[in-house]
Each structure stands twice: as C-alpha cells, then as structure tokens.
Amino acid sequence: MNNLFSNLTPVVKNLLIINVICFIGSAIFDQSTRFFGVFYPDSPFFQVWQIITYMFMHGGFSHIFFNMFSLVMFGPIIEHMLGSKRFLNFYLVCGIGALILQYGVQAIEVYQIAGTVKASSLLNFDMLNNRVSANLSVTQEQFSTLVSIYGTPLVGASGAIYGLLLAFAYLFPNMPLYLFFIPVPIKAKVFIPILILIEIYLGFSSAGGSIAHLAHVGGALFGYILIKIWGVRKGI
C-alpha cells in the first residue's frame, strides 16, 4: 500500500488530496454541500461554480472511499498514457459530461410534470423554514420529484471516475481485474461494460434509488468521445 501511494502520478495525487480536504471540510461546515454541490440550473440554489466544485464533494465515507480507491487504482496508468495536462482535462470534462446528461434527464422529468423545463416560478421556496409549495396541480409523487430536482444537490466524483473506467477498458481491454468478491480475474473489456450496463438499467429503474446512475453513464460516454477525438491508441 505504501508503494501504491508513493507511485501516484501528480494529478491523481492532487485530486486525491483536494477530495479528502473537501470531504473533511463538508463534515465541519454543515452548509458546504448547499454551496458546492450542484443544483438543477433553474433552481434558486444553483451557482455557476458548482459545475466544477460538485466533483469534489461527497455524500459519505463509502461514497468518497470507493471513488478515491478507483482514482488511485486506474488514474495513474491513464495519466501516464495521456500526460498530466490532458488527463486533468479528461477528468474534468467527464465530470461535466456526467452533469450534462443528468441535467437532460432532469429537464425531461420537469417538462413532463410542468410542461416547461423551467418550473421555478411554479414553486415557492421558503428557505428559512426549509419548505416548498407548488403553484400548480400535481400529484404528491410529481411534487416530490420537483422538490428533489430543485432542492437536492448532486455531489461526487463518480461521473469523472466512470470516465476513467471507460478509458481503462478501452486502452487496456485485456488487462485482468482482480475483484474482492469474485475469485477469478475478469478482463477490463468484460467487467467495465457490464458495470456501465448495470448503471443504465438502474438509471431507468426504480431500484436505482436516489443515486444519479445516468450521470455515471454520462461520464463514461464523454470519456469515450474524448478518447476517440484524441485518437489515443490502445495499450494491451
């Protein structure tokens, strides 16, 4: 483990440090998620800087642990392949790409309920008492959906991480992956596509819960697009 961390590449190391600092900060300052997590663009809580800062905020220890574990495991080899500057661009673009797809899904949901993708004028936000009311006739389920979209921030590096996973599977398709819960190695070109397909299924299923699974897919999609545009050649 000491050897693993000593061999971290510069951008991976700095991303790891920033994420850990932000996680500690969010545990100390209660309102940090509201300021640095990202909201739907039409939400009264949205700020432009959130498009970047949301990638460095996390919802709990398991959330940041698995994201940073994946960053440490897959990031260095991809940074070696792309170079530090291009790797950082890749990471950030995948995170923004994840957000773009998530926004698209949310916009469709809002339109189906309110007939417009900008429904903030139809909602009353009582920020002092943390209450929301609606100026249109909707079911309780539809109201809950609007409240969730407008009042719940998206946090986490998962979109960027899925971009890294996609890049790893594309550049090193035959690399065997040894997983804790599976006794035999699985090639990257098999495991990671299966992982993305599961995310697609969960994104359209009620089993997906409150996790933004399609944001993960967005990160992988933008990762694939960048790899193709840059013409990066496969490894082994």
Sequence and secondary structure as in RCSB ss.txt:
>XXXX:A:sequence
MNNLFSNLTPVVKNLLIINVICFIGSAIFDQSTRFFGVFYPDSPFFQVWQIITYMFMHGGFSHIFFNMFSLVMFG
PIIEHMLGSKRFLNFYLVCGIGALILQYGVQAIEVYQIAGTVKASSLLNFDMLNNRVSANLSVTQEQFSTLVSIY
GTPLVGASGAIYGLLLAFAYLFPNMPLYLFFIPVPIKAKVFIPILILIEIYLGFSSAGGSIAHLAHVGGALFGYI
LIKIWGVRKGI
>XXXX:A:secstr
 HHHHHT  HHHHHHHHHHHHHHHHHHH TTHHHHHSB  TTSTT  TTHHHHGGG  SSHHHHHHHHHHHHHHH
HHHHHHH HHHHHHHHHHHHHHHHHHHHHHHHHHHHHHHSSS  GGGEEEETTTTEEEESS   HHHHHHHHHHH
H  B  SHHHHHHHHHHHHHHSTT EE  TT SS EEHHHHHHHHHHHHHHHHTSGGGTTS HHHHHHHHHHHHH
HHHHHT     
